[in-house]
Amino acid sequence: MAAGKRVVVVGAGVAGLTSAVVLAETGVSVHVIAKEVPGVTSLAAGAMWGPYLVEPKDKVDQWGQRSLEIFRRLAEDPATGVRLASGIEASRTAEVPPDWATTLPGFRPCRPAELPAGFSAGYRFTVPLIDMPTYLDYLLRRLDAAGGTVERRRLASLADAGSATVLVNCTGLGARALLPDPDLRPIRGQHVVVTNPGLTEFFSEDTGLSSDLLCFYPHGGTVVLGGTAIDGEGGLASDDTAAASILARCAEVEPRLAAARVLEHRIGVRPTRATVRVEADRREDDAVVVHNYGHGGAGVTLSWGCAEEVRGLLPDK
């Protein structure tokens, strides 16, 4: 797409901000419109790189690997909020590790003594951990440095975004009403943030399709504890019962967390559909809309790969 054309990105979660950065850094004039900046669901993410129950697999693999390359580079700068961390993903049912895990640096099966009580198998690897408040602030600074602008405003429809050469739709669950897209559904997630009692490694349980997750991700002085994945629920109010269960599950694996002080609760709604949607179409008024939404719990993991695909979908003229 030629420099000087105007692109409006709707949505300021990780998909929207990453898309905006990629486009602005090619010389395109980029304006972001969103009700919340940054988006609350992205702020609530854990976040550890790893393709998470999303399709289509061939595209997800490509997007995820490209994002992994970029996160590894970003981890060289502490100001980004990204670091490379070692840790364990474990299972109570001796599951075979996913393909993506076996290719990560330091991958190896866990010795029995490394596993918490009740777990029958696990594996170690090194992977990017992303402290989302710091990281999203980094993306906003990078967008500003590239000349992008941001407007806090709620849209009743994509047409309300105003004149633009191209609209990039990164509205997440909002696309269900804005387009509309009836294939989108919410999966509510909750994390508890506590003071760090000295953890440096992450832990994650392969819980399959369970709504009760078990993971903890240390970010310097804090640890993000997870979590929940409640299909069909879209509320953002804190659930004290769920929070207590999250704390108990994590403390059972890592007893030092039992005495950690709770700092905040983070709640988001994963925008989930059968397949991630990254494609272009034309509206009745002939405007080009490039969609980038429906990432479920893998929005961070796929963010850079999807943003580069968005760039490739922009018209040449």
Helices and strands as residue ranges (DSSP letters): E 6-10, H 14-24, E 29-34, H 40-43, H 57-74, G 78-80, E 82-91, H 99-102, E 108-109, G 112-114, E 121-130, H 132-145, E 149-152, G 158-161, E 166-169, G 172-174, H 175-178, E 185-195, E 202-205, E 212-219, E 222-228, E 230-231, H 240-253, G 255-259, E 262-282, E 288-295, G 296-298, H 299-313
